[in-house]
């Protein structure tokens, strides 16, 4: 004992045992286990003898230690008699206690006292060391009667003890106190001797001591130490389980602790894989230089010992592990590691075996029950810690999965396109896997479409693999994995370092619409696989939502686009305009690479490719029979034709002409019960069938627009034909040249009817033959010739007096019998008889170099033109007769006028030849001044009759030799008025009155009869005035001789602007110079 002992002291037992008992009691009183610890104690502090009545009840619960004050030692001794295990005295040192014991021993010497019940021997000595009093069971402890020891020296007692002891410890002086421990031979007994001199004064008066059997206390202490060690190790396990990051680190710590406690060189922990039925070493402790078993796999089917431990959940100690048949599956491992003895204990938590802990000994060893019990308890605690860690890890993983799933779901909800959802899905899957290769496929119309890849560009699904995937998902819409080593057909999809393919379905409640192919090195654990599946399912919902959004958006966009297209199509007035608008719209709308429009020809019963764009532009003009291939199918069913690959279609013909566009959509153009045609779209890759309803709507709009364009075109055709008829009528009525007229008419006809050639033949009755009048479009001139009635096609039409329509002249053989038809390569002939007023006037022939079946409307239009030509021929014949009559009448009129002019000259001899001269010179000046030709006849007549009014002037005035009086001049100046009065009543001479009536008017307004000025005077009169004065000046008169040409011309120039029109004078001067120069050249 130390010099400074605690305030509490344990009497009759080693104080250190109690001090060691306190922490054990502290640790076990709060235990909830059902097992009662054998060393739990109750500390009881009675205050009087009556309190001791409670002691038996307390003993029933646990050992009792009594706590008393130093004045209550009698209560403590009474408590010991009642079964208390020990007592403690407060505020006493060891010396005080021993002094009290000595006093009790001396006072009660020779009497029977409670000291005789003490479990040991108590004695007292005098100052010489002679035992003076002794109490206790000396016979049991020393083998001697206690009375024989009285009077014996204390040293004799000590020597006697030492002689029987196998081992003693050295005495330790403590306040002159001797404490010595003896291990008695032949017994597992430990005796402890205490001796202390007793002194009340400064001089010693003897001493006292006691000897106790410390064996129970020693065993108690050893058990307590083991328990403390076990509890400490358990506490260490619990601490580690809360602080370590992983189970392997925890198990490594346990292995290290157990190996050090049990003094083994190696310990290992292995966890059970229930799926593979094997153990895998995940942690170990090994002394330096020992081989490692970390990562080793222990198959259960080859290891009976381990299998026994796992199945029976019991420990197993094997003394010779290298040869024991129960470890035959691991004998090689035991010899490699040098293991001789082996202890295997199961890791059990809540009845479930998690794995094992194995302890290896390099020498033969039998593990004790206490050791096994310790390892089992540690194993149970470890298993509980593993389970807790697994639960914590599972909860953490679950939380992480929930957070990851929530994060992924949040990301999915923010995406607006399928591509964005695919990107998010691939990113989230890649975060859960190591070096993944992922490809995402969506089924489109039963055909998979790769949407996105990550490090898996080589993934390419064959038809066989596609069918297998769809079949597997049809059986069960659950994920499944494929090990390519067992499935070589899938090997081409994987990289060299991967051997597992995980397929995750994208599904709705109704069906699977896609799949994610995940290429990994191994199959993911169930938790990761479940998270992959959950994220994929969230992606599937996002795909559906996004697809619905995209479909709604696309529907809205396409609807708006349809509205724009519809508005654009309404503006199309012709089929050409419609096709030029429709096909680009369709190609853009469907993202097509080719488009064509086929229109039905009801006459020929064929479908003709009227328009084509893109890769089908070469198909323009291609004709299909009415009941040909997929086009006939579309017409018959009234439904669209859709094919991703027309090479696999049994009804689509002429695949080789599609220029690689093997994905095709065909749409009917129907209006009520009428079929207008079809429209076709082509791509090198499949179409998105989601736009099919819009395309059908667009086809309906196109049919309406096509019908409207046809009606508009028909109206325009009729209007144009009316205009053509009007032009023909105008041409016929405006021209008197029959050949020119009919040539123009044939030009109108060919332009309007899109024919190649035409000719009009006129019947010459006197010769009974048809003579060409006009022809257009013939390549050879000898094709136009005279034909007798009844000969050739034209003669046949004339003879039968009805139209003749012949097409496909080559196949019918007609061209072989007609040289010019064969030579011109005509395929179609249309002949119309020209009949007017019931009489045949000729024949109209129309030719085409292609096969043409005219409609009745077309023929009716041609017959209308033919009727006009016939009437024109009849009119020309009548006009020709009338023209001859008019010519004869005009000649008669001119002869009469010339007769009147000569009659005037005969009356006035002096003016003889004047009318002829001025008429001739006037006509020359008219031509010089570019006067319109139609006015020439009237100017000529006016010039001849310019003095016709003088017939009303009396001869006395007209032929008076001298000057006229003013009254006579007044009468003379009336002759223009007389001329007007004479000629105005004659209608054909009325246009010629300008010269007779106004030729005496002057430019300055001083002339007569009306005094007109400048351009008020008609131009013919102004022209004639210059000529008349010039001729009068250059002619002899009775009152003067004729002037010279130069003098007369000078006078004319001088009177310019007064008498004459300056413009006329200038033209006349130019004419005179021209005539004078010509006269000089003639004279020379």
LUMTOR-965141 format. One record per residue (C-alpha): x, z, y. Coordinates in steps of 0.1 Angstrom, whole numbers, plus 5000, padded with zeros to 4 digits. Layout:
// LUMTOR-965141
XZY
...
***
This chain:
// LUMTOR-965141
500050005000
501149935035
501950205061
498950105081
496050105056
492549985066
489850225078
488250205043
490050315011
489150264975
489650554953
490750524917
491150144919
493649924936
492649874972
493849504971
491249434944
488549534968
490049334996
490049034974
486449104964
485049084999
485448715005
484148634970
481148844977
480748685011
480748344996
478348404967
475648614983
474148304999
474348094968
471147934957
472247864922
470548034893
473748164878
474448534887
478048594897
479448884876
481549004905
478849034932
478649394946
476449614968
477949834994
475850154996
476250425023
474150745014
473951025040
472951305016
472351384979
468751264981
469850914990
471550884956
468050844940
468250484949
471450414931
469950324897
467750064913
470749914931
472849904899
470149694883
470949424909
474749434910
477649674909
477449944936
480250064959
479550384978
480750435014
481050795025
482750995053
485751215044
483551525046
481151385019
483451344990
481151544968
478451284974
480951014964
481851194932
478151254924
477550874929
480350794904
478551024879
475350824885
477050494877
478550374910
481550154905
483650294933
483450464966
485050415000
485850685025
485950605061
488650725086
490950865059
494450765051
495850765015
497551085022
494451255033
492651135001
495351254978
495551584996
491851624990
492251534954
495051784949
492952054965
490151974941
492451964911
494052304920
490752464929
489152354897
492152394874
491152514839
487552444845
485252154836
484651964868
483451614878
487151514879
487051514841
484751214844
487151014864
488250694845
491850804844
494151104845
494551334876
497251594878
499051824902
502651944903
504452234919
507352204941
509552174910
507651874896
506052074868
502451974860
500252264869
496852104865
495551794847
492051644843
490851324826
491051154793
494751184785
494151134748
492750784753
495350674778
498450854766
497650944731
498251314739
496151614745
496051694782
496752064775
500051984759
501051814792
500552134812
503852294821
505751964814
507851804841
506251504858
509451304849
508751364812
505351204816
506950914834
509550864808
507050874781
505050604798
508150394803
509050424766
505850274755
505650004781
506649644774
506949564811
507149784842
507249704878
509649864902
508350174920
507550114956
508050414978
505150455002
505250775022
507350934994
504750804971
505550644937
503350354925
504250194892
502549954868
502949964831
501949694805
501349884773
502749744740
500149634715
497349634740
496249404767
496349704789
497649764824
498250124836
498850204873
500450534882
500250684917
502151004929
502351164963
503851494974
501351734988
502251905020
500252115044
503252225064
506552075070
507852195036
506552035005
504452244982
504352014952
502451694946
499751514929
499051184912
496750994890
497050734863
494350474858
493650194834
493849894857
493149634830
489449574840
490449564877
493349314868
490949094848
488349134876
490949024901
492048724879
488448614875
487948664911
491048454919
489848184896
486448194912
487948184946
490147894936
487147714922
485047784953
487847684975
488247354956
484447304957
484447374994
487347134998
485246864980
482346935002
484446915033
486046595021
482646445013
481546485049
484746375065
486246095043
485245735049
484945615013
484245734978
487645614965
489445834990
487246134981
487946074944
491646044951
491546384968
489746534938
492246384913
495046524934
493546874935
492646884898
496046754888
497747024908
495547304897
495747214860
499347104862
498946754848
500946454859
498146214862
494346214869
492045924874
488445864884
486445564872
482945444883
480445284860
479144934865
475844934846
475344564848
478644484832
478744794810
482244884820
484245144840
486645054868
489345294879
488845344916
491145634924
494045824909
496746084913
500146024897
503446184899
506245964913
507445714888
504245724868
502545384861
499445314880
496045254864
494245174896
491844894892
491944894854
488744804836
487545004806
484944824785
482545064770
482144874738
485844914730
486145284740
484245524718
485445834737
484345724771
481045594757
480445934741
481046114774
478745884792
475945884767
476046254759
477046364794
479446614779
483246664784
485646554757
489146694751
491446484729
494646634717
496346314704
494946034726
497445774714
496245794678
492745934680
490245674667
487845754695
490345604720
491445304698
490345064725
492845214750
495745314727
497945054743
497145194777
497845554765
501245454751
502045254783
501245564804
502745814780
499446004777
499346254748
496446474755
493346374774
490346544790
487446324800
484546474819
481446294831
480346264867
476746364866
474246384894
470546454888
470846354852
472446014859
476045944849
478045784877
481445764860
484245984846
487246194856
490246174832
493146424831
496346304813
498946534798
502346414787
502646674761
500246804735
497847044751
494547214744
492447244775
490847594776
487247654781
487947794815
489847474824
487047254811
484447464828
486447434861
486747064858
483047024848
482047224879
484347024900
482946704884
479346814891
480146884927
482146554929
479246364914
476846524938
479246434966
479446074953
475746054951
475446204986
478045954998
476245674980
472945784995
474545815029
476245475023
472945335011
471145485041
473845355064
473745015047
469945025049
470145105086
472744845091
470644595072
467544695092
469544655124
471044325112
467544215102
466044325135
468844165154
468443835134
464643855139
465043905176
467443615177
464943395158
462143475181
464243355211
464843005196
462742705205
464042435183
464542405145
468242325151
468642655171
466942855143
469242695118
472342785138
471243145141
470443165104
473843025094
475643265118
473843565104
474443465068
478143405075
478543755089
477343905056
479643705034
483443645031
484543285037
481143145030
480242775028
476642725037
474342425039
470642435050
468142185036
464542125046
462041935025
460541645045
457841455027
459141574994
462641455003
465341705013
467041665047
470341855054
469842025087
472942235092
476242315075
479042565078
482342465061
480242265036
480241915048
480841795012
477541925000
475441624990
472541674967
471841414941
468241334930
468841514898
469941834916
467141804940
464641794912
466242094895
466142294927
462442214934
461542284897
463242624899
461542714931
458242584917
458542834888
459543124911
460043124948
462943374945
466643334951
468743234922
472543194916
474342934896
477842984880
479342644881
481642714852
478542714830
476842434850
479342144855
476741934872
476842164902
480642174904
480941884928
479142084954
481642374955
485142424969
487942484945
488142854952
484442924946
482542944914
479143074924
476242904943
473443114956
470242934965
467843114990
464342964994
462742905028
459142965019
455643035032
452843195013
451842855001
455042674992
458842644995
459742405023
463542435022
466642605008
469842755019
472842684996
475442964999
478842904982
480743224974
483543344952
481143594934
477543684933
476643914962
475644264954
471944334952
471744494987
473544205003
471443964984
468244144995
469444125031
470243755028
466843705014
465143905041
467043715069
466143395052
462543485051
462543575088
464243245094
461443075074
458843235096
460843125127
461142775112
457342775108
456742915143
459342685159
457942385139
454442465151
455742505186
457742175183
454742005168
452542135196
455142035222
455641695205
451941655202
451541715239
454441495248
453241215225
449741255239
451141215274
453140925262
450140775246
448240805279
451140625297
451240355270
447540315271
447640275308
450440025305
448639825278
445539805300
447639605324
448439345297
446339025302
447938805275
449138855240
452638775251
452439035278
450839285254
453539225228
456339265253
454839595263
453639725229
456639675207
459239845229
456740135233
456340155195
460040145189
460740415214
457840625202
458840625166
462640605172
462540275152
465240015149
462939715143
459339615151
457139315145
453539215154
451638995129
448438825142
445738675120
445038305122
441338265111
441537885109
444637875086
443938215070
447438335075
449338615093
451938485116
454838705130
454038635166
456538885180
459639075166
462239295181
465439475171
466739415136
463639205128
463938955157
464938695132
461438725116
459638575147
457438285134
457538405098
454138335082
452538535054
449638435032
446438635038
446838835005
450538895005
452339214997
452139535017
450539355046
447539275025
447439635013
447339765049
444539525057
442539595026
442739975028
442740015066
445340285061
448940305072
451640205047
454640445047
457740415026
461140585029
462640325007
460839985002
463339894975
461440144953
458040004964
456039784940
453939624966
456439544994
457839194991
460739015007
462839335010
465939115015
464538995049
464339345063
467939355075
468639695060
465539865075
464240015042
462140285058
458940115069
455640205085
452839945086
449739995107
446439785108
445139645140
441439675134
438539655158
435139745142
434939505112
437439255126
441139245116
443339135144
446639185127
449239445118
452239605134
455339705114
458139945123
461439985105
464440225103
467540255082
466640625076
463240785069
460740825097
459341165108
455841135094
454541395119
454141115144
451940905120
448641025136
449940925170
451040585157
447640535142
446040615176
448540385193
447540105168
443940155177
444840135214
446839825207
443939665188
441639735218
444339605242
444839305220
441139225219
440939275256
443939055261
442438795238
439138805258
441138795290
443238515276
440138325265
438638375299
441838255315
441937965291
438437865300
439137905337
442337705333
440537435314
437937425341
440737395365
442237125344
438936945343
438736985381
442236845384
441336555361
438136485381
440136505413
442736275399
440136025387
438336025420
441336015442
443235725426
442335365423
445135295400
443735335365
447135355348
448435615371
445235815369
445235815331
448935895329
448336205351
445336305330
447336275298
449936515313
447236765321
445836735286
449236785268
450237075289
446937255284
446537185247
450237215237
450136885219
453136655215
451736305224
448636125235
447535775244
444335625259
443235285247
440835055266
438434825249
438834465259
435434315248
436633955252
439434015227
437734275205
440834495207
442034825221
444734795248
447035095258
446335215294
448635515295
450835715270
452736035270
455136215245
456135925223
459735895213
459635525206
458135255228
457035035199
454635315189
452335205218
450634875208
447434685208
445034765180
442034555168
438734725161
438734865126
442534865122
444535185121
443435525131
442335425166
440535115153
438735335128
437635575155
436435285177
434535135148
432935455136
432435575172
433035945161
435936185163
438536195136
440736495129
443536475103
446236735097
449136755074
449636385076
452736395055
451136555024
448036335028
450136025026
448735875058
452135875074
453435655047
450935385055
451535405093
455035325103
454835465138
453335795126
456035835100
458735745125
457435985151
457036265124
453436335134
451536595113
448236605131
446036335145
442936375166
441036065178
438036085202
435935775211
435435705248
431835635253
430035605286
426335515290
426135435253
428935185255
432335215239
435035205266
438035295245
439735565224
441735885232
444435965206
446236305204
449236375181
451036695171
454336715151
453037035134
450037105112
447237215135
443637305128
441637285160
438737505166
435337375177
435837515211
439137335213
437537005202
434637055226
437137075255
438936765243
435636575240
434736695276
438036535288
437236225267
433836195283
435436215318
437935945307
435135725294
433235775327
436435705346
436935385327
433335285334
433735375371
436935185374
435334885360
432434925385
434934995412
436934695403
433834475407
432934655439
436434615452
436334245446
433034235465
434434445493
437434235496
435333925498
433134095525
436134215544
437633875545
434333755558
434334015585
437933935595
437033565596
434133645619
436333855643
438933585644
436233345652
435033555681
438633575694
438933195692
435633155710
436933355739
440133155741
438032835741
436032965771
439333055789
441932785783
444532985803
444433275778
444733055747
446933215721
446933545740
444833725713
447133615685
450233705704
449134055714
447734125680
451034035663
453134225688
450834525686
451034545648
454834525651
454834815675
452435015653
454834985624
457735075647
455935395657
455035485620
451235485627
449335565594
448635245573
444935325571
444635275608
446234935609
443134745601
441234905629
444034855654
444334485644
440634435648
440634615682
443534395694
441734075684
438534195702
440234355732
438534125757
435234075738
433534245768
434333955791
431533765774
429333965797
431233875829
429733575849
431833265848
431933265887
433833575886
435733525854
437033185864
437233225903
440433055915
441033295944
441133675948
438033875938
436134075963
435634445957
432134385944
433534125920
436234365909
433634615902
431834375879
435034265863
435934625855
432734665834
433934435806
435334735786
431934895788
430334565777
432734565747
431734915738
428034825740
428534515720
430634665691
429435025688
426334925669
428434755643
429535035619
432634875604
433934785639
433235125655
436735255645
438234955663
436635045697
439635235711
441434925723
438534725737
437135025755
440235205767
443134955770
442734945809
443135325812
446435435828
448735725820
448335875855
444535855853
444035575878
442735325852
439135235842
436435255830
436635635826
439835725844
441335905814
444836055818
447836105795
446936185759
443236175767
443635805762
443535715725
447035615711
445935265699
444835195735
448035325750
450035105726
448034805732
448134845771
451934795770
451734495748
448834345768
450634375802
453934245787
452133935773
450233875806
453433895827
455333665804
452533405804
451733145831
448833205854
447232975880
448333205907
451933265894
454433145869
455433355838
457933625843
461133645823
461533875794
463934095813
461834115844
458734195824
460634455805
461934605836
458434625850
457234805819
460135055822
459235105859
455635185851
456535445824
454835765833
452435595858
450735315840
452135355805
452835635780
456635705782
456735745744
455135405739
457435245765
460535385747
459235255714
458434915729
461834895745
463534965712
461234705695
462134445722
465834495718
465434465680
463434145683
465734005710
468934075689
467233915659
466333615680
469933575691
471233605656
468733335646
469733105674
473333145665
***
